[in-house]
Amino acid sequence: MDNITTRFEQCLRRHLRLVKPDSVDYAVELVQLGLDLMTAVAILLDMEKTFDIRFPGDMLVEGTFRTAGRLKGAVQLLRERQAS
């Protein structure tokens, strides 16, 4: 597992009580894993700190936080933008 995946999954586990300790299903909707508005804010802030990124306003939408796969894609995109 690459470093981004490990750190990403650790962030999710810190905030979503229903994420399995041994694996993350990237297709399951995060609301099924305990995501609510306050948890989404906590995850957002944790991801920004962990990956030294900032989510722009246009990414602060429900779709970004729908699944772990979508959220990880957003984190990767922001890291790529920052690197260039």
Secondary structure, 3 states (H helix, E strand, C coil): CCHHHHHHHHHHHHHCCCCCCCCCCCCCEHHHHCCCHHHHHHHHHHHHHHHCCCCCHHHCCHHHHCEHHHHHHHHHHHHHHHHC
